[in-house]
Amino acid sequence: MNQKNDAMTSTANREIVISRVINAPRELVFKAWTDPQQVAKWWGPKGFTNTIHEMDVKPGGIWRFVMHGPDGVDYNNKIVFIEIVPPARLVYSHGGDDERESEQFHVTVSFDKQGSKTALTMRSLFPSVEKCEQIKQFAIEGGNSSLDCLEEYLATM
């Protein structure tokens, strides 16, 4: 096996990948993902709402927000943007607001033009197999539900 395949194999069991073709141009999808006013309207699984405290979309910029669950539980979140390539890619570290390293994971979101649509791929890489397995079911269900919310929001534009 070559080095590239070894590297892919070593992360595959720590990674969650969610893909979707969205019926909107990638510039619009990217803007919906990076504009705090738009993000507040769709981010998170169905039934969740958000309070965005800050969102500075630039390398090293911070996005601090609270997701309010339908059960009344609040989830503090902090994202640190690593790479921004409009309108093609976002890379960020996502964790709780308490800075616990074990809670952090890296996300790469790719926005690929597909005619007048956008092929969106969200790759979440966790620090360990155990952490990935622990969150996998919620992350897949929540990620797909979030993309449903994004599609519904974009359909109103």
Order of alpha helices (4+ residues) and beta strands (2+ residues): alpha-beta-alpha-alpha-beta-beta-beta-beta-beta-beta-alpha
